[in-house]
Amino acid sequence: MKIRVYYEDTDTGGVVYHSNYLNFCERARSEAFFTKGMSPVLGSGHFVARKLEASYIASAKLGDELSITTELLEMRAASFRLLQTIYREDKKIFELTITLAYITFEARPQKIDADIKELILSLFKS
């Protein structure tokens, strides 16, 4: 997914706020579902961030065009782990490893059924 850095994403010096890299990654994950005509809210539940590790390598600035890649690292019974990388041109500037847990609308963990697993694999296969 490609995204442009706008003024609202930056501080007064034109540098992207640290939390916006997480927003960019969230948009990329959601966009993967939207391009398939689907929503990230599925059947009897949805995914929530359970754990993440972020590495800030270089700054993005106002006007930059960024590329976000998403790769499935691990699929478990009730969660999966992704590696998301943000590039400016060919230079890696940010990396996120995130574990997403599948929960009910009542906020209880639930097993990912076979159809949803197949969908996740098709969206984020490496």
DSSP file with accessible surface (Angstrom, degrees, kcal/mol):
  #  RESIDUE AA STRUCTURE BP1 BP2  ACC     N-H-->O    O-->H-N    N-H-->O    O-->H-N    TCO  KAPPA ALPHA  PHI   PSI    X-CA   Y-CA   Z-CA
    1    1 A M              0   0   79      0, 0.0    67,-3.0     0, 0.0     2,-0.4   0.000 360.0 360.0 360.0 142.2    0.0    0.0    0.0
    2    2 A K  E     +A   67   0A 126     65,-0.2     2,-0.3    26,-0.0    65,-0.2  -0.834 360.0 179.3-107.8 145.5    1.2    3.5   -0.7
    3    3 A I  E     -A   66   0A  19     63,-2.5    63,-3.6    -2,-0.4     2,-0.4  -0.994  20.4-137.2-144.9 144.4    0.4    6.5    1.4
    4    4 A R  E     -A   65   0A 106     -2,-0.3     2,-0.6    61,-0.2    61,-0.2  -0.825  23.5-122.4-100.7 141.4    1.4   10.2    1.2
    5    5 A V        -     0   0    1     59,-2.5    58,-2.3    -2,-0.4     2,-0.2  -0.767  34.2-166.9 -84.6 120.9    2.5   12.1    4.4
    6    6 A Y    >   -     0   0  139     -2,-0.6     3,-2.1    56,-0.2     4,-0.3  -0.637  36.5-100.5-105.0 166.6    0.2   15.1    4.9
    7    7 A Y  G >  S+     0   0  158      1,-0.3     3,-2.0    -2,-0.2     7,-0.1   0.869 120.5  60.9 -53.0 -40.7    0.5   18.1    7.2
    8    8 A E  G 3  S+     0   0  145      1,-0.3    -1,-0.3     8,-0.0    -3,-0.0   0.695  99.4  58.1 -63.4 -17.3   -1.8   16.6    9.8
    9    9 A D  G <  S+     0   0    4     -3,-2.1     8,-2.2     2,-0.1    -1,-0.3   0.520 103.7  64.5 -86.3  -7.3    0.7   13.6   10.1
   10   10 A T  B <  S-G   16   0B   7     -3,-2.0     6,-0.2    -4,-0.3     2,-0.1  -0.672  74.8-118.2-120.8 168.1    3.6   15.9   11.2
   11   11 A D    >   -     0   0   60      4,-2.2     3,-2.1    -2,-0.2    -1,-0.1  -0.260  56.8 -81.1 -87.1-175.4    4.9   18.2   13.8
   12   12 A T  T 3  S+     0   0  139      1,-0.3    -1,-0.0     2,-0.1    -2,-0.0   0.729 131.4  58.4 -66.1 -17.6    5.7   21.9   13.0
   13   13 A G  T 3  S-     0   0   62      2,-0.2    -1,-0.3    48,-0.0     3,-0.1   0.420 119.0-109.6 -88.2  -0.4    9.0   20.8   11.6
   14   14 A G  S <  S+     0   0   13     -3,-2.1    48,-2.4     1,-0.3     2,-0.4   0.635  74.6 134.7  83.1  15.7    7.3   18.6    9.0
   15   15 A V  B     -H   61   0C  40     46,-0.2    -4,-2.2     1,-0.0    -1,-0.3  -0.813  62.3-106.3-100.6 136.4    8.4   15.3   10.7
   16   16 A V  B     -G   10   0B   8     44,-2.6    -6,-0.3    -2,-0.4    44,-0.1  -0.356  35.7-113.1 -62.6 132.2    5.9   12.5   11.1
   17   17 A Y    >>  -     0   0  111     -8,-2.2     3,-1.1     1,-0.1     4,-0.6  -0.385  25.6-118.9 -60.9 144.6    4.7   11.9   14.7
   18   18 A H  H >> S+     0   0  131      1,-0.3     3,-0.9     2,-0.2     4,-0.5   0.864 111.0  54.4 -58.2 -38.5    5.9    8.6   16.1
   19   19 A S  H >> S+     0   0   53      1,-0.2     4,-1.4     2,-0.2     3,-0.6   0.772  94.0  70.2 -71.4 -21.0    2.3    7.3   16.7
   20   20 A N  H <> S+     0   0   19     -3,-1.1     4,-2.7     1,-0.2    -1,-0.2   0.780  86.4  65.5 -70.8 -22.5    1.3    7.9   13.1
   21   21 A Y  H <X S+     0   0    8     -3,-0.9     4,-2.0    -4,-0.6    -1,-0.2   0.902 102.1  49.6 -62.9 -37.2    3.5    5.1   11.9
   22   22 A L  H <X S+     0   0   54     -3,-0.6     4,-2.4    -4,-0.5    -2,-0.2   0.902 109.9  51.1 -65.8 -39.9    1.2    2.8   13.8
   23   23 A N  H  X S+     0   0   73     -4,-1.4     4,-2.5     2,-0.2    -2,-0.2   0.910 107.8  52.2 -62.4 -42.3   -1.8    4.4   12.1
   24   24 A F  H  X S+     0   0    0     -4,-2.7     4,-1.9     1,-0.2    -1,-0.2   0.917 110.7  47.7 -60.8 -41.6   -0.2    3.9    8.7
   25   25 A C  H  X S+     0   0    0     -4,-2.0     4,-2.3     2,-0.2    -1,-0.2   0.899 110.0  52.6 -66.8 -39.2    0.3    0.2    9.4
   26   26 A E  H  X S+     0   0   88     -4,-2.4     4,-2.6     1,-0.2     5,-0.2   0.920 108.3  50.9 -60.9 -43.9   -3.3   -0.1   10.6
   27   27 A R  H  X S+     0   0   97     -4,-2.5     4,-2.9     1,-0.2    -1,-0.2   0.904 108.8  51.8 -60.8 -41.0   -4.6    1.5    7.4
   28   28 A A  H  X S+     0   0    8     -4,-1.9     4,-1.6     2,-0.2    -1,-0.2   0.908 110.4  47.9 -64.1 -41.3   -2.5   -1.0    5.4
   29   29 A R  H  X S+     0   0   19     -4,-2.3     4,-1.0     2,-0.2    -2,-0.2   0.939 115.2  45.0 -64.4 -45.8   -4.0   -3.9    7.3
   30   30 A S  H >X S+     0   0   20     -4,-2.6     4,-2.4     1,-0.2     3,-0.6   0.912 108.6  57.1 -63.6 -41.4   -7.5   -2.6    6.8
   31   31 A E  H 3X S+     0   0   82     -4,-2.9     4,-2.7     1,-0.2    -1,-0.2   0.851  97.4  62.5 -60.9 -33.4   -6.9   -1.8    3.2
   32   32 A A  H 3< S+     0   0   18     -4,-1.6     4,-0.5     1,-0.2    -1,-0.2   0.913 109.4  41.2 -58.2 -40.9   -6.0   -5.5    2.6
   33   33 A F  H X<>S+     0   0    8     -4,-1.0     5,-2.3    -3,-0.6     3,-1.2   0.925 113.1  53.3 -70.3 -45.8   -9.6   -6.4    3.6
   34   34 A F  H ><5S+     0   0  104     -4,-2.4     3,-2.1     1,-0.3    -2,-0.2   0.862 101.3  59.0 -61.4 -36.8  -11.2   -3.5    1.7
   35   35 A T  T 3<5S+     0   0  102     -4,-2.7    -1,-0.3     1,-0.3    -2,-0.2   0.743 105.7  50.8 -66.8 -18.6   -9.5   -4.4   -1.6
   36   36 A K  T < 5S-     0   0  117     -3,-1.2    -1,-0.3    -4,-0.5    -2,-0.2   0.254 123.5-107.8 -94.8   6.8  -11.2   -7.8   -1.3
   37   37 A G  T < 5S+     0   0   74     -3,-2.1     2,-0.2     1,-0.3    -3,-0.2   0.768  84.5 112.9  73.8  24.5  -14.6   -6.1   -0.7
   38   38 A M      < -     0   0   75     -5,-2.3    -1,-0.3    -6,-0.1    -2,-0.2  -0.744  62.2-125.0-123.3 172.3  -14.6   -7.1    2.9
   39   39 A S        -     0   0   53      2,-0.3    -8,-0.0    -2,-0.2    -9,-0.0  -0.851  23.1-123.8-113.3 152.6  -14.3   -5.5    6.3
   40   40 A P  S    S+     0   0   31      0, 0.0     2,-0.7     0, 0.0     7,-0.5   0.629  97.8  86.2 -70.0 -10.5  -11.8   -6.3    9.1
   41   41 A V  S    S-     0   0   79      5,-0.1     2,-0.4     3,-0.0    -2,-0.3  -0.838  72.2-172.5 -89.0 114.4  -14.9   -6.9   11.3
   42   42 A L  B >   -B   45   0A  14      3,-1.9     3,-3.5    -2,-0.7    74,-0.0  -0.910  36.2 -59.9-119.6 137.3  -15.7  -10.5   10.5
   43   43 A G  T 3  S-     0   0   77     -2,-0.4    -2,-0.0     1,-0.3     3,-0.0   0.027 122.1  -1.9  41.5-108.6  -18.6  -12.8   11.3
   44   44 A S  T 3  S+     0   0   65     60,-0.0    61,-0.6    61,-0.0     2,-0.3   0.178 130.9   0.4-102.3  17.1  -18.7  -13.1   15.1
   45   45 A G  E <   -BC  42 104A   0     -3,-3.5    -3,-1.9    59,-0.2     2,-0.3  -0.959  57.3-126.1-173.4-166.7  -15.7  -11.0   15.9
   46   46 A H  E     - C   0 103A  53     57,-2.0    57,-2.8    -2,-0.3     2,-0.4  -0.938  31.0 -94.9-155.9 172.5  -12.8   -8.8   15.0
   47   47 A F  E     - C   0 102A  32     -7,-0.5     2,-0.3    -2,-0.3    55,-0.2  -0.768  31.8-173.0-102.4 141.5   -9.1   -8.5   15.6
   48   48 A V  E     - C   0 101A  52     53,-2.3    53,-2.8    -2,-0.4     2,-0.3  -0.956  34.4-100.8-128.9 149.4   -7.4   -6.4   18.3
   49   49 A A  E     + C   0 100A  60     -2,-0.3    51,-0.2    51,-0.2     3,-0.1  -0.535  39.8 170.7 -68.1 127.0   -3.7   -5.6   18.8
   50   50 A R  E     -     0   0A 179     49,-3.3     2,-0.3     1,-0.4    -1,-0.2   0.727  65.5  -1.5-104.5 -37.9   -2.4   -7.8   21.6
   51   51 A K  E     + C   0  99A 139     48,-1.3    48,-3.1     2,-0.0    -1,-0.4  -0.989  63.4 179.4-155.1 143.6    1.3   -7.1   21.4
   52   52 A L  E     - C   0  98A  80     -2,-0.3     2,-0.4    46,-0.2    46,-0.2  -0.996  15.1-162.7-149.0 154.0    3.6   -5.0   19.2
   53   53 A E  E     - C   0  97A 132     44,-2.4    44,-2.5    -2,-0.3     2,-0.4  -0.989  17.5-165.9-134.7 123.5    7.2   -4.1   18.8
   54   54 A A  E     - C   0  96A  32     -2,-0.4     2,-0.5    42,-0.2    42,-0.2  -0.916   9.4-163.9-116.8 139.8    8.2   -1.0   16.8
   55   55 A S  E     - C   0  95A  47     40,-2.9    40,-2.0    -2,-0.4     2,-0.7  -0.980   7.2-157.6-122.4 118.1   11.5    0.0   15.4
   56   56 A Y  E     + C   0  94A 107     -2,-0.5    38,-0.2    38,-0.2     3,-0.1  -0.850  21.9 164.9 -95.2 114.1   11.9    3.6   14.2
   57   57 A I        -     0   0   88     36,-2.3     2,-0.3    -2,-0.7    37,-0.2   0.837  62.1  -8.5-101.7 -43.2   14.8    3.6   11.8
   58   58 A A  S    S-     0   0   25     35,-1.9    -1,-0.4    33,-0.1     2,-0.3  -0.969  75.8 -98.2-152.0 161.5   14.5    7.0   10.0
   59   59 A S        -     0   0   54     -2,-0.3     2,-0.3    -3,-0.1    35,-0.1  -0.622  21.8-144.6 -89.0 143.4   12.0    9.8    9.8
   60   60 A A        -     0   0    0     -2,-0.3   -44,-2.6   -44,-0.1     2,-0.3  -0.753  23.3-155.1 -95.7 153.5    9.3   10.4    7.2
   61   61 A K  B >   -H   15   0C 103     -2,-0.3     3,-2.5   -46,-0.2   -56,-0.2  -0.847  31.0 -65.8-130.1 164.0    8.6   14.0    6.3
   62   62 A L  T 3  S+     0   0   86    -48,-2.4   -56,-0.2    -2,-0.3     3,-0.1  -0.151 120.2  16.7 -48.4 128.7    5.8   16.1    4.9
   63   63 A G  T 3  S+     0   0   36    -58,-2.3    -1,-0.3     1,-0.3   -57,-0.1   0.219  89.0 138.8  90.7 -14.8    5.1   15.2    1.3
   64   64 A D    <   -     0   0   37     -3,-2.5   -59,-2.5   -60,-0.1     2,-0.6  -0.323  49.0-137.3 -61.8 144.5    6.9   11.8    1.3
   65   65 A E  E     -A    4   0A  94    -61,-0.2    24,-0.7    -3,-0.1     2,-0.3  -0.926  26.2-164.0-101.2 125.6    5.3    8.9   -0.4
   66   66 A L  E     -AD   3  88A   1    -63,-3.6   -63,-2.5    -2,-0.6     2,-0.4  -0.834  12.8-149.0-112.9 149.6    5.6    5.8    1.7
   67   67 A S  E     -AD   2  87A  29     20,-2.5    20,-2.9    -2,-0.3     2,-0.5  -0.958  10.9-160.8-114.8 135.1    5.1    2.1    0.9
   68   68 A I  E     - D   0  86A   5    -67,-3.0     2,-0.3    -2,-0.4    18,-0.2  -0.970   4.9-169.1-120.5 124.4    3.9   -0.3    3.5
   69   69 A T  E     - D   0  85A  66     16,-2.6    16,-2.0    -2,-0.5     2,-0.4  -0.848   3.9-160.2-109.5 149.7    4.4   -4.1    3.1
   70   70 A T  E     - D   0  84A  34     -2,-0.3     2,-0.4    14,-0.2    14,-0.2  -0.996   9.0-178.2-133.8 127.9    2.7   -6.7    5.3
   71   71 A E  E     - D   0  83A  78     12,-2.6    12,-2.8    -2,-0.4     2,-0.4  -0.988  27.2-125.2-130.4 132.5    3.9  -10.2    5.8
   72   72 A L  E     + D   0  82A  21     52,-2.9    10,-0.2    -2,-0.4    54,-0.2  -0.632  28.8 173.9 -75.1 124.2    2.4  -13.0    7.8
   73   73 A L  E     +     0   0A  67      8,-3.0     2,-0.3    -2,-0.4     9,-0.2   0.777  63.8   1.5 -97.5 -37.5    4.9  -14.4   10.3
   74   74 A E  E     - D   0  81A  75      7,-1.6     7,-2.8     2,-0.0     2,-0.5  -0.979  52.6-155.2-158.0 137.7    2.8  -16.9   12.3
   75   75 A M  E     + D   0  80A  48     -2,-0.3     5,-0.2     5,-0.2     2,-0.2  -0.977  22.3 175.6-115.9 127.5   -0.8  -18.2   12.4
   76   76 A R        -     0   0  144      3,-3.0    36,-0.2    -2,-0.5    -2,-0.0  -0.677  46.4 -90.1-120.2-178.1   -2.1  -19.5   15.7
   77   77 A A  S    S+     0   0   53     -2,-0.2    35,-3.5     1,-0.2     3,-0.1   0.875 121.1   9.0 -63.6 -40.0   -5.4  -20.8   16.9
   78   78 A A  S    S+     0   0   33     33,-0.3    24,-2.8     1,-0.1     2,-0.3   0.261 130.7  30.3-127.0  10.9   -6.8  -17.5   18.1
   79   79 A S  E     - E   0 101A  21     22,-0.2    -3,-3.0    33,-0.1     2,-0.3  -0.967  56.2-152.5-157.2 169.0   -4.2  -15.0   16.9
   80   80 A F  E     -DE  75 100A   4     20,-2.0    20,-2.9    -2,-0.3     2,-0.4  -0.978  13.9-134.6-147.6 159.4   -1.7  -14.2   14.2
   81   81 A R  E     -DE  74  99A  84     -7,-2.8    -8,-3.0    -2,-0.3    -7,-1.6  -0.957  19.8-169.4-121.2 134.6    1.6  -12.2   13.9
   82   82 A L  E     -DE  72  98A   0     16,-2.8    16,-2.3    -2,-0.4     2,-0.5  -0.893  17.8-145.6-121.1 152.9    2.5   -9.8   11.2
   83   83 A L  E     -DE  71  97A  30    -12,-2.8   -12,-2.6    -2,-0.3     2,-0.4  -0.983  21.8-172.9-113.0 120.6    5.6   -8.0   10.1
   84   84 A Q  E     -DE  70  96A   0     12,-3.3    12,-3.1    -2,-0.5     2,-0.4  -0.969   0.3-171.0-117.4 132.9    4.9   -4.6    8.6
   85   85 A T  E     -DE  69  95A   6    -16,-2.0   -16,-2.6    -2,-0.4     2,-0.5  -0.979  10.2-153.4-126.8 134.9    7.6   -2.5    7.0
   86   86 A I  E     -DE  68  94A   0      8,-2.6     7,-2.9    -2,-0.4     8,-1.4  -0.932  16.0-171.1-109.5 130.9    7.4    1.1    5.9
   87   87 A Y  E     -DE  67  92A  69    -20,-2.9   -20,-2.5    -2,-0.5     2,-0.5  -0.922  21.4-154.3-119.7 144.6    9.7    2.3    3.1
   88   88 A R  E >  S-DE  66  91A  54      3,-2.5     3,-2.4    -2,-0.4     2,-0.2  -0.991  83.1 -41.8-112.2 114.3   10.5    5.7    1.7
   89   89 A E  T 3  S-     0   0  172    -24,-0.7   -22,-0.1    -2,-0.5    -2,-0.0  -0.472 125.9 -29.3  56.5-122.2   11.6    4.9   -1.9
   90   90 A D  T 3  S+     0   0  161     -2,-0.2     2,-0.5    -3,-0.1    -1,-0.3   0.345 117.0 103.4-102.4   7.7   13.8    1.8   -1.3
   91   91 A K  E <   - E   0  88A 114     -3,-2.4    -3,-2.5     2,-0.0     2,-0.3  -0.799  69.7-132.1 -99.2 124.8   14.9    2.8    2.2
   92   92 A K  E     + E   0  87A  79     -2,-0.5    -5,-0.2    -5,-0.2     3,-0.1  -0.574  32.9 166.0 -70.5 127.4   13.3    1.0    5.2
   93   93 A I  E     +     0   0A   0     -7,-2.9   -36,-2.3     1,-0.3   -35,-1.9   0.572  60.3  19.3-118.5 -14.6   12.3    3.7    7.8
   94   94 A F  E     -CE  56  86A   0     -8,-1.4    -8,-2.6   -38,-0.2     2,-0.4  -0.988  55.3-168.2-157.7 144.9   10.0    1.7   10.2
   95   95 A E  E     -CE  55  85A  50    -40,-2.0   -40,-2.9    -2,-0.3     2,-0.4  -0.998   5.7-173.6-140.3 135.6    9.3   -1.8   11.2
   96   96 A L  E     -CE  54  84A   2    -12,-3.1   -12,-3.3    -2,-0.4     2,-0.5  -0.996  11.2-166.7-131.1 129.5    6.4   -3.2   13.2
   97   97 A T  E     +CE  53  83A  34    -44,-2.5   -44,-2.4    -2,-0.4     2,-0.4  -0.984  24.2 178.9-109.6 123.6    5.8   -6.7   14.5
   98   98 A I  E     -CE  52  82A   4    -16,-2.3   -16,-2.8    -2,-0.5     2,-0.5  -0.985  24.6-151.1-133.0 137.0    2.3   -7.0   15.7
   99   99 A T  E     -CE  51  81A  18    -48,-3.1   -49,-3.3    -2,-0.4   -48,-1.3  -0.941  16.4-162.8-103.7 126.1    0.2   -9.8   17.2
  100  100 A L  E     -CE  49  80A   9    -20,-2.9   -20,-2.0    -2,-0.5     2,-0.4  -0.944   3.2-155.6-112.7 127.0   -3.5   -9.6   16.5
  101  101 A A  E     -CE  48  79A  15    -53,-2.8   -53,-2.3    -2,-0.5     2,-0.5  -0.808  14.4-129.6-102.4 142.9   -6.0  -11.6   18.6
  102  102 A Y  E     +C   47   0A   2    -24,-2.8     8,-2.3    -2,-0.4     2,-0.3  -0.804  36.3 173.8 -91.9 124.3   -9.4  -12.6   17.4
  103  103 A I  E     -CF  46 109A  24    -57,-2.8   -57,-2.0    -2,-0.5     2,-0.1  -0.906  30.8-111.5-130.1 159.6  -12.1  -11.7   19.9
  104  104 A T  E >   -C   45   0A  22      4,-3.0     3,-1.9    -2,-0.3   -59,-0.2  -0.284  42.2-100.1 -76.1 172.4  -15.9  -11.8   20.1
  105  105 A F  T 3  S+     0   0  108    -61,-0.6   -60,-0.1     1,-0.3    -1,-0.1   0.647 126.9  60.8 -71.6  -9.2  -17.9   -8.6   20.2
  106  106 A E  T 3  S-     0   0  128      2,-0.1    -1,-0.3     0, 0.0   -61,-0.0   0.213 123.2-108.0 -96.8  11.5  -18.1   -9.2   24.0
  107  107 A A  S <  S+     0   0   72     -3,-1.9    -2,-0.1     1,-0.2   -62,-0.0   0.749  73.9 137.6  69.1  30.1  -14.3   -9.0   24.1
  108  108 A R        -     0   0  159      1,-0.0    -4,-3.0     0, 0.0    -1,-0.2  -0.870  59.0-109.5-104.0 138.0  -13.7  -12.7   24.7
  109  109 A P  B     -F  103   0A 108      0, 0.0     2,-0.3     0, 0.0    -6,-0.3  -0.304  41.9-176.2 -60.2 145.2  -10.9  -14.5   22.9
  110  110 A Q        -     0   0   39     -8,-2.3    -8,-0.3   -32,-0.3     2,-0.1  -0.988  29.4 -98.6-144.3 155.4  -12.1  -16.9   20.2
  111  111 A K        -     0   0  152     -2,-0.3     2,-0.6     1,-0.1   -33,-0.3  -0.439  37.8-117.6 -70.5 142.7  -10.6  -19.5   17.9
  112  112 A I        -     0   0    2    -35,-3.5   -33,-0.1   -36,-0.2    -1,-0.1  -0.735  34.2-133.5 -81.4 119.3  -10.1  -18.4   14.3
  113  113 A D     >  -     0   0   81     -2,-0.6     4,-2.5     1,-0.1     5,-0.2  -0.212  23.5-100.6 -73.2 169.0  -12.3  -20.6   12.1
  114  114 A A  H  > S+     0   0   76      1,-0.2     4,-2.4     2,-0.2     5,-0.2   0.858 119.6  52.5 -60.0 -40.5  -11.0  -22.3    8.9
  115  115 A D  H  > S+     0   0  125      2,-0.2     4,-2.0     1,-0.2    -1,-0.2   0.910 112.0  45.3 -64.4 -41.8  -12.6  -19.7    6.5
  116  116 A I  H  > S+     0   0   14      2,-0.2     4,-2.8     1,-0.2    -2,-0.2   0.903 111.3  53.4 -70.5 -37.3  -11.1  -16.8    8.4
  117  117 A K  H  X S+     0   0   60     -4,-2.5     4,-2.7     1,-0.2    -2,-0.2   0.936 108.9  49.6 -59.5 -44.5   -7.7  -18.5    8.5
  118  118 A E  H  X S+     0   0  136     -4,-2.4     4,-2.2     1,-0.2    -1,-0.2   0.907 110.9  50.0 -62.0 -39.9   -7.8  -19.0    4.8
  119  119 A L  H  X S+     0   0   23     -4,-2.0     4,-2.2     2,-0.2    -2,-0.2   0.943 110.6  48.9 -62.7 -47.6   -8.7  -15.3    4.3
  120  120 A I  H  X S+     0   0    0     -4,-2.8     4,-2.5     1,-0.2    -2,-0.2   0.925 111.1  50.7 -59.5 -44.7   -5.8  -14.2    6.5
  121  121 A L  H  X S+     0   0   84     -4,-2.7     4,-1.0     1,-0.2    -1,-0.2   0.902 111.4  48.0 -60.9 -39.4   -3.4  -16.5    4.6
  122  122 A S  H  < S+     0   0   47     -4,-2.2    -1,-0.2    -5,-0.2    -2,-0.2   0.845 115.4  45.0 -72.2 -31.1   -4.6  -15.1    1.3
  123  123 A L  H  < S+     0   0   30     -4,-2.2    -2,-0.2     1,-0.2    -1,-0.2   0.867 127.4  22.6 -77.1 -38.9   -4.3  -11.4    2.5
  124  124 A F  H  < S+     0   0    5     -4,-2.5   -52,-2.9    -5,-0.2    -2,-0.2   0.138  78.1 143.1-123.8  19.4   -0.9  -11.6    4.2
  125  125 A K     <        0   0  153     -4,-1.0   -55,-0.1   -54,-0.2   -52,-0.1  -0.304 360.0 360.0 -62.9 147.6    1.0  -14.5    2.7
  126  126 A S              0   0  120    -54,-0.2    -1,-0.1   -55,-0.1   -55,-0.1  -0.286 360.0 360.0 -84.6 360.0    4.7  -13.8    2.3
